[in-house]
Amino acid sequence: MRPIPEDDAFAVAVAQLAALNVRPEFLLREAPAPARLAPSTLAVTVEMADPESDLASGRFVLLHDPDGVDEWGGSFRAVVFVRAQVESDLIDDALLTDVAWSWVEEVIALRSCHVTHLGGTVTRSSGRSFGTLSDRPGEGHLEIRASWTPSDDSAGHLVDSIAVHAEAWLDLVGQAAGLPPIPPGVAVVDQRRRRVRS
């Protein structure tokens, strides 16, 4: 990896992600990032710290092009993914996808993130076992994909730290997993994660 000057905006963002405040139920890891989408990229994944739990998982990708991208409306882009188990009796609820998208808007508002160009999709899937497996309960999953541009001020600097946007994503994973929310500004202990590069 090429050395990044300390005053590089992307280097600052990476340092902020390395210091993320992660709830103890989660395990955060750096992951391979899609190199062709922007000159600088970083990806982290989250899963449940309990290896027996598969309530939810997710991925946060940060894209940066110092020249800016017209489609983004800025020089940074946050791309998030969340996958969660859903009880079989809820998977067919007509309002499920609308409720899941409202979670995206709620976590952004809760963290007071300044964003533009917000968009995404919510997908649900279900499965049922038959024959010798018919005694297994039905399975349901919800997938949320969203992306947004962290806003710049009039001088072209980010209004929020990138960490705030990543924290909103972690809130979304927690919401999808059915975990109680942790209010902004409240520190959590027992951070189980592998260090994001800095």
N, C-alpha and C positions, 0 to 999 in steps of 0.2 A: 504494500500500500504506500502511495506517495506521502511524504510528509506534508502536513497542512499547517500553514502559518497560524500563529495564535490569534491573529485578528481576522481570520477567515470566518465568515458567518456560519458556515457549515461546521467548522471545528467547534465553535461555541455551542451550536445545537447538539452536537455529539456529546460534549461535556455535560450539558444539561440532562440528556437522556441517561448518561452514566450515573447521575445522582438521583434518579427517580425514586420516589417514596412508594414502595410496593407492599401491598397488604400481605400478611403471612400465609394466606390461603393460596397465593400465586407463586409460580416459579417463572422468572423472566430470563430469557436467553437471547443472545444475538443470533441472527440467522442470515443465510445468504440473501443478498439484496438484488433486485432486478437491475443489472448494470446498464441496460440500454435505454432506460426511461429518462435518465437525467445524468449530467456530468458527475454528480455526487449523490450517493444513495446509502441508506442505512435501514436495516430491518431488524426488528426484535419480535419474538414470539412470547406468548404467555400460555401457561397451562396450569392446571390445578396442582398444588404441591403434593397433595395426597395421591400416590400412584394408583390408588383404587378408585379415584373419582374421575369422572369424565363429564362433569357438569357443563364446562365451557372451556373454550380455548380461543386464542386470537392472534392477530398479527398486526403490527404497526410498521408501516413503511414511510420513511421520510425521503422526499425527493428535493433536490436543490439544483437550480440553474441560476448562476449569478447574473446572467443576462435577462432573466425573466422569461416566462412563457405566456403568450397571449391567452391560450385556453385556460390557464390557471388564474390569470390576473395577478401574478406575483412571481416571486423567485423560489418560494417553497411550496410544497404540496404534501399534505398528510393523507395517506391512504390506509384505511383500517378494515379489518375483517374480524368477525366474531362468529363462532359456531357454538351452539348450545343445545343440550337435550331439552325436549319439551314433552310433557306428559301426554300420553296418547289421546286423552279425552279433550285436550286443548288444541291439538295440532290442526283440527278442522274448523276451529273457531274463525268465523269470517273476519273478525277484527284483529286477528293475531298479527298480521303484517303491518297494519296501521299502528298498533300499539308498539311493536318493535321499532318502527321508525321514530315514533315519538320519544323512545329512549335516547336515540341519537341526538335529537334536538334538546332533550332535557339535560344530558350530561354536558353538552356544549354550553348551555345556559348556566348550569350549576357552577362550572369552572370559570364562567365569565370570559369564555374564549371569544376573541374577535375573529370572525371568519367570513369569507366570501366564497362564492362558487361551490356551495354545498350540494352534493348529489349522492345518490346511491340506490341500492336495491335491497329488498328483503325477500328471501326465498325460504319456503318450508318444504319439508319432505317427510314422508311417513312410510313405514314398512310393516307388514304383518307376516307372521310365520305360519306355515301349513304342515300337514302331515305329522311326522314324528316330532316336529318342532312346534306344533300348534299350541303347546302349553306356555310358550314364551309370551310375555306381554308385548303389545305393539310398541314400535319405536318411532319416535318423532324427533326431527332436528330442525333448527332454525338457523339460517345464515344471514348475517347482516354485512353488507359491503357499503362503505361510504368513503367519500373523499371530500376534502375542503382545502381552501387556501388560507393559511394564517395571514391576517391583515397587516399591511405596512402603514406606518404613519406618513405624514407629509414629507418627511426627510428620507423615506424609503427604508426605515428600520422597522423590525417586527414590533407590533404593539405588545404581544405576549411572548413569554419564553416558550420555546418548543416543548419544554417539559409539561406545561399546562395542557397542551393539546394531547400529549401522550397520557397524561393523567385522566383526561376526559375519556380516552379510549379504554383505559383500565376500569374506569367507572362503568363503562358500557359492558365490559366483560363481566364485571361483578353483578350488574343488573340482570344480565342474561342468565347468570348462574343462580340467581335468586339469593345472593348474599346481601346482608344489610349494608346500606351505604356508609361510607366513612366521609364525614364532612370535610370540605377543603380546609387546609391549615392544621388538621389533626395529624400528628405523627403516628406512624405505625411501627411496631417493633418486630424482631425476628424476620428480617428481610432475607428470604431464601432465593437467591438468584445468582446467576453467573454474571460477572461484570461486563457491561457494554464497553466496547473499546473507547478509549479517550486519547 
